[in-house]
Amino acid sequence: MSRRSWLLLLPLLVVPLAGPSPCPSGGTHVAQQYLSVPGVVEPHTPGSGAPEEMAASDNVQSILGAHPDLNRVTYLRTFLDRPNAPPPRTILIFVPGFLSSAGPFGPLAKQLVAKFNGSVEVWAIDRRPNQLEDRRGSQYAQAQIAAASNDDEVRDAIYSAASFYLPEDDFNDTNENGVVDPQFELPDALGNSRGYVELAQDDVRFMADWGVDTYVRDWKVLVDRARQIVGPQGLVLFGGHSMGTYWATVFAAYDFDPDPAVVDAGYSHIDGIVLLEGGGGRGPSATAPDFATYQSRVAALEQPGGPEVFLSSFSGIQPPLLGPAAEIAGLAAMHLPSESAIVQRTSIFSGGPLALFFSLAPFDNRAIIGAFIDDDHEPVTAFRASVGFSDNGPNQFAPAGGGFGQFYVLQPTTSGDLRRWKDFDDPTLPTCPPHAVNENAIHGTGCAISDKGPRPAPDAPPTNWGHQREVSSLDDLLAIQIAPANFVEWYFGSGRPNLDGTYGIDSSALVAGAVAATGSEGPLVITQNAHVNHPVLCIGGSNGLAPLESSFTPYLGSIATPPADQQISLIEGYAHVDLLTAKKNDAVPILTDWITKLAVRKLLGP
């Protein structure tokens, strides 16, 4: 190509800046919008108007109003807000993972948008169940805090929210009589004064029909919307984090046309796939049912008293209580950081499995969140980020075992002081080396950045390696917990998605059974995986769930994408959530290079 031709193309290229986006007096800044648009019309869902529509229960109406329409798709849009801005040239759409919402993508999204000076936007999806969250308590507290003139008013607002969601003894520290306070109530969507509306399984039986087909058709609405914005020469990229990588690969493999003789593959509507800290989908499991059995299981999910349609418990933790507790904890940590942890007085932290880790020592409001999510203290790899350390008391070292990684259990301080938190960038943060990970572990304070050992061979079974790095800001995570696109999906769809998940990225056998029985392709059409031929970028963290090349190779070996278009990058020291939340994210330059190469290729043609 001639020099003149290249110069003509330059204005169209996605060119990243050398540094962060400028913020001139005109108001240019990276902004976020939480948007809701019409999704696919699923006939059983309230608001569909179809004969199959299930009526919204009284509890659902109290949250959403008398005539809710739940055929909506919501997403967190991150973009450069400036007057008369041209449309972006690339839109990257992400699906969150297990129990997660759109919010955790915020830090990564902001850095990418700034890096590309607005020619890239990031849309993080909230799945349908996020519409069902009763956030009245959190919203009330935030409004009261904004108008507060002193700490007592802030404290009262947060205590009110805590009493709204999790009424307990002695939330208000002036109440020492051991009497349970009455639950705090607020007007609901129907104008009635009520406390927290925690939904039961039978309130949401329509979720029996919120499976893979409904979700991916919702997301195709966003993909089509993105394509209209960027145009045929722009890029629409689709990806996910953790379990979201399964959803991303299912979308690419889906056939959206109901005619058995016609294929409308998901991958044909996008330009590339991004897998962050998850290996994507696998083939069908041995438990995948035949068509008749599948139909009967869906029918059972739809019936009152049937199997769970949302996850009621994860290792003894209830997501419909964990979500509100996270919002209370976020508010308290942001506004009353040094006070005794409010959520530690709730049943979700003082009883059940969390009590094993959080009943030994008293925490302040920041430290309890840090201990819950930090990779040195959180035993579950899927929930880990590297946000600092607590060293003002003994930390008992727990070696790997029982499916957990190595972690420290925080013990009470000898002085009786609350356990407190040091942030990831604190210059006094104790690290190992120079300290040893188990140096005086029973009575000592321990250290952050534990050495996980040398990197295994690329084809070895996935295992953690390298030095942990402290890279994520606890303050960023606290802000996410109270945002509309919050951290936890309170009503995580489990019944229908788990059933559909038994087919992995290939439901061909189910489709064959449906065609034989009905002449149509049926309710789940994941048939195009072997034909996926688009570039795929895989990024893992050495201290996460996808620490090696072998984490991604099964999926990459199942598609038609040539090896030259399969890129795997591993970031040493990153925990699972760090891929989204790191302050100066090492994933950004990797994504920047990859997106730029795809943009050039798209403009120049084959």
N, C-alpha and C positions, 0 to 999 in steps of 0.2 A: 504494500500500500504506500502511496506517495505521502510526502510530508504534508502537503495541502489537505489530503483526505483525512489524515490523522487530526489536523487542526480543526477541521469541520466537525469531527466526532467528539472532540474534547468537551463541549458543553453538555453532551448527552451522557457522558460517562459518570459512573458512581465513583467520585474521587474523594478519598478520606482526607481529612485535615491532619496536619502534623501534630496538632494539640487539640485541646478542648474547644468546643464551639464558642465563638465570641458572644458577649452579652452587651451590646451597645445600648445607649440610652433609649433607643427605639423599642426596646423590650424583648429582643430576641432571647429566648431561653428554652431549655428542654422542658416540655410540659407533658402532663398525663391527663387523659380523659377516661372515665369509666362509662362505657357505652352499652346500650341494649338495643338490638334490632330484631325484627321478625326472623325467626328461625324456620325450620321445616315444620309443617303442620302435621304433628303426630296425632292421629284421630282419637286416642284414648285420653289425651291430655286436656285438663280444663282450659277452655277457651277455643277448642278446635271447632266447635259447632257441628261435629260429625255425630252420626247415630251412636258410635261407640264411646263417646265422651263420658268420662267418669266425673261426677260432680265433685267440686272442691269441698272438702270437709269444713266444718265450722272453724276448726283450728287454722287451716290453711287460709280461709277467708279473713280470719282475725289478723293475719300477718300481711296479706296481700290485697285485701279488699273484697267486696261482695262478688265481683265478677272477674276473677283473675284470668289472664291469658299467659300460660306458662310455655307456650311455643315461642320462646325467645332465646336468643344467643347473646351473651354478654362478653365483653372483652375490655382489657386495659390497653388503651392506645397510647404509645409513647412517641412523641413527635417534636419537631422544632417549631415553636410558636413564634412566628414573625409575620409582619404585614406583607400581604401580596406574595406569599411564598409559593413557589412552583410546586406541583405535586411531586411526591417522592418517586424515585426511580426503582426502588426496591422496597417490598414489604415482607417482613419475616414474621410468620405466624407460629406461635408456640403453644403446646398443650402441657399443662402441669401434670405432676406425678401423683403418687398415692397420697390421699388425704390433703393434697395441696391445692391452693387456689392460684389466681393469676399474680397476686402481689409479689411473691419472691422473685419474679422476673424483672421487677422494677430497676434494681441497681444495674444489672447487665444491660437492660434496654436503654437506660439513660446514657450509659457510656458509649454504646454503639451509635445512637442517634447523634450525640455530640461529635463523635469521631468522623461521621460522614456529613456533618454540617446540614443535617435534615434531609439529605437525599435518600436516607433509609428511615423507615418507620418500623417499630416493633409492636405487634399485637399479641397480647397474652390472653388466652382463652380462660373464661370461667365456665365450667360445665353447668348444665341446667340446675342441678340441686342447690347451687349457691343462691338461687332466687328464694329459697325457702327459709333462709336464716332470719330469725327474729332479732334484729340489731337495735331495737328500741333502747335498751339499757345503755349500750355503748354510745349511741347517738345522743341520748340525754346527757350523759356524763360529759361528753366532749363539748356540747353547747354550754353547759353550766361552767365548765373549766374556762372556756373562752371568755365568759363574763365575770369570772371570779376576781375578787380584789385581794384575797389573802389565802394562805395555805389551808386554813380551816374550811373555807368554802370549797377549795379543790378537794380536800379530804372527804368532805360530806358528799360531793358529787360521785367520787369513786366508790365510797362505801354504799351509796344508793344503788349504783350499777351492780356491785357485788351482791347486794341483798336482792336485787331484781332477778339475777340469774341463779345464784347459789345461796339461798337464805341459810345462814349459819348462826351459831352462838357468837356473841361478842364481836361482831364486825366493827361496830363503833367502839373505840377504846374507852368511851365513857360508860359503856354498859358492862358492868362487872357482876351482874346479878345472876348470870347463868341462864337467863330466860331467852328463849328463841325469839328474836325480833320478828315482827310481821313482815312478810315479803313486800318489798317496794313494788308499787304498781304504776303503770303508765297507760295512757290511752292507746288502744290498738287501732288497726286500720278501719275498724267499724265504729270507733269512738267509744268503746267500752274500756273501763279501767281494769287492766289485768296485769299480772306478773308475766314472767317469761313463758312463752308458748313453746314447749318442747314437743315436737311432733312425734306421734306414734306411727308404727308401720302401717296401720290401717288408714291413717290420714293421707297417705301418699301411695296408694296401690297403683296409681297411674305410672309410677316409676318402674313398674314391671315392664313397661314398654319403652323405657329409656335405656336402650342398649347401644351396641355398636352402630347399628343402622341409623338410629335417631341422632346420635352424637356426630357421626361423620357427615351426615346430611346437613346438620347445623353448621358444621365447619366449612362445608363446601359453599354455603352462603357467604361466609367471610372470604374464602378464596376467590369466589366470583367477584365480590365487592372489591377486593384488592386488585384483581386483574383489570377491572374497569378504571381504577385509579392510575396504575403504572403503565397501562397500555401493552400492546403486543411486544414491544421491544424492552419493556421493563422486566423485573424479576419478581416472582412470587415464590417464596421459600417456605417450607413447612417443616416444623421440627417439634421436639419435645424434650423434657427433662425427666430422668428416672423412668417411672412407669409411663410417662408421657411419650417416651420413645416408642413404646409398643403402639400407642394410639397413632403416632405419626406414620409408622410403617403400615398399619392397617389402612389408614386413609389412602396412602399411595397405592395399595393393592386392591382397593375397593372398586367394584363395578357399579356405577350409579344408574345404569340403564336397566329397567326391569325386563326388557325383551331378551330372552335367551340367545337370540340371533345377533344381538347388538351389544357392543362393549363401549362403555364410557368410563375409562379407567381414571382413578384419582390422580395418578402420577402425570397424566396428560394435561392436567390443569395447573401444575406447578413446575418449577424449574430446578428444584434441588431439595434435598432432605438433610436436616441437621439433627444429630443424636447427641444429647448432652448427658453424660453420666448414666447411660442406660444402653443396653445392647440391641434394642428393637425387639420385634416379634420373633417367635419361633413357630415351628410347625404344629399341627394338631396334637393334642394329648390323647392318651389311650382312653380317657374318660369322655371324649367328645360323643354326645348322643346322636342317634339317628334322627331323621326328620320327625317321626311320630312322637318319639320321646321328648324331643325339643319342644314341640307344640304343647305337650301335656305339662311340661315344667313351666312354660310361660303362663299357661292357664292357671296353674297353682299359685304362681306369684301374684296374679291378678286378684285372687280370692281373699276376702277378709279372713284373717287368721292364718294366712298362708306363710310361706318362708319369708325371710327378711328381704326387703327390697333396698334398704340402705344398711350400712355397717353400724350396728349398735354397739359393738365393743371391739377394740383392738388390744389384745393382751391385757384385758381387764380395764382398759381406758375407754370411756365413752366419748366418741367424737362430738355428739350434741352437747356435751358439757365441756370438753376440752376446748372447743372453739370459743365459747363465751369466756372461759377462764383465761384464754390467751389474750382476749381483748381487755379484760380487767387488768391482767398482769402488765400489758403494754402501757395502759393508761397510768398505772401506779409507778412503773419504772421510769416513765418519762417525766412525771410531775411530782412524785414523792420518792425519788430514787434511794435515799438513805434511810427510809423508814422500814420498819419490820414488814416483811412480805405479806401482803394481803391474801394472795391466793394460797399461801401456806396454811391459812386458817380454814380453807374450804375442804369439803370431803374429797374432791378429786385429787388433792395433793396430800391430805392427811390420812387417807385410806387407800386401799387397793395397791397396785404395783408401784405407783409413784411414791408411796410412803416408804418403800424400801430405800429410796435414795434421798428423799426430801424430809423425812421425819427425824433424822439424826441431829441435824444442826439448824439453828435459826438463821434465816437469810434476810438481807435487805431486798427491796423490790427489784433492783437491777441484777443482783447476784443470782437470784433464783431463775431468772430467764437465761442468764449466761450459762449456769450449770445445766439447764435443761437441754441446751442446744450445742454447747461447745464440744468439740471432738475429744477433748481430754477428760470430759466428765460424763457425756452422754453415751450410754452403752450401745445404742442402736445406730448402726452406720447410716441408715437412710435418713436420720434426723440431724445429722451432724454438719456444723459449720465451724470454722476456726475463728473465734471471736475474743480470745484472751485467756485468762486464767484467774483462779482465786487462790491467793497464797497467804491470807491472813489467819490461817489455821491449818491443822493437820489434814492431809489428804491421803487416804489409805489406797494404795495401789492394788487394783484388781486385774490379774492377768487374764488373757483371753480365755474364754470358756463359755459353754452353753450357747453357742452361736453369737456371742458378743465379742467385740474387740477389746483391747486393753483400755482401761479407764480408771479415773480416780473417784473415790467416794468421799465427799466432803464431810468432815467431822466437826464437832463443836469447837469453838475457840476456847483456850484455857482461861481467857479473861472474861468469857461470857458475852463478848461483843458479837454482833451479827457478822455472818460471812459476807464479805464484800468482793467486788469485782474489779479487776484490772483489764482495761481494754486492749485490743490487739496491737495498738501502736504505743502503748505505755512503755517508756524506756526502761522502767524497772521490772518489766515482766520477766520472771525467771524462766530460763530456757535450758533445754538439755539437747546437745551439750551447751555449756561446759558441765552442767550437773548431770548426774545419772538418773535415768527414768525412775528407778526404784531406790534411790539413795535415801536412807532413813525413811522408807516409805510409810511405815506404820505411824511414826511420830513426827515425821518431817512434813514439809509443805509440798514436796514434789516439784515438777517443772513442766512447762509447755514444750511443744515441738519435739515429741518423742521420736526417736530414730526407729523406723520400721524395717531397716535393713536394706540390702542391695536390691536392685531391680531384677526380678526373675527373667527368664528367657521369654521372648515374645509369645511363644506358643504354650507357655505354662498355664496351669489353672489360675484364674484370677485371684490374686492375693495382694494385700497392701504392701507398699514399699516406700523407701525414701524418707526424708525428713518432713514431718508436719510443719506447715507454715501458718502463721497467724495473719489472716488477710481480710477478714470480714468485720464490719462495724456493727456492734450490738445496737447502736442507736438507729441504724438503718432498719434492722429487723424489728425493733420496737415500733417504728413508724408504720411498717407494713401491717402489724398486728391489729391496728385500729382503723385501717383504711377500708373503703368499700370493697376493694379487691384485697381481702385480708389474707391471712396465712393458711387457715385451716378450712377445708370443706366439711361443714358440720354434718351434712347428710350425704356422705360419700356413697354413690350408687354401687351396690355390691351384687344384688340378686341377678339382674339381667346381664350386666357387664361380666360377672363371673361365669355365667353360663356361656355367653358368647366367647369369652376368653379361652374356653377349652379348645376352640378351633384355631387359636393362634392367628397366623397370617394366611391360612388356607382353609376355607370352608367349602371346598369343592364337593366333598362327599355329601354335605348337608344340601347343597344346591342340587346335586343330582337326585337326591331323594325327593326334594320339593318339586322338581320338574316332573319326575315320574308320577307323583301323587296329584299334582295340581296343574301342571303345564306351565307354571311360572317359576322364577328362580328362587322365590321364597324370601324369608325375613333377614337373611344374612348372606351377603354376596362378596366374600373376600376371595377372589379367584385370579387376580392379576399379578400376584407377587413375583412370579417367575419372569414377568415381562418388564418389571421396573428397570429402567435403563438411565436414570438421571444421576447426576453427581450426588455423592453422599459425603458429608463431613461428620466425623465422629470425634468427640472430645471427652476424655475421661480424666479423673483425678487419681493420683497414686494412692490417696488415702480415702477413696470413695468406693462406689459399687462397680465402677468400670475402670479398674486400675491398669489393665493390660490390653494389648491388641486382641488377645483371645476373647476379650469381653464382647467384641464387635464382629469377629470373623464369621460366626454362624449365620448371622443375618446377611452380611455382605456376600457370603457364598451362596445365598439362596436367590439372589436377584441377577439381572442381566447387565447391571452397570459394570463396565470394564474396569480392571484394576487401576488404570490411570486416573479414573474419576472417583476412586475410593480413597479418602484421606482419613488417617487416624492420627490424632495428636493427643499426647498424654501430658498433663501438667503435674509436675512433682510437687507434693505437699498439700494439694487441694483436697479438702473433704467434700462429701457429696453435695452439700448445699452451696459450697464456695463457688461452684461454677456459675451460680446466679448472683451471688451477693458480694463477692470480693470487691474491695474498694478500688484497686487498680487491677482490674481483672485480666489475667493472662490469656483468657479466652478471646478477648477483644481483638488483639492483633491477628490471631488465627482466623477468626471470622472475617475480619477486614480484608485480609489477603484473599480468602476464598471467595467472598462476595465480589470483590473487584475483578478477579479473574473470570467469574461467571458473567459479569456485566459486559466485559470486553468481548467475550465469546458470543454473547447474545446479540450484540450490536454488529459484530463482524460477520456473523452467520457461519455455517459449516464450512 
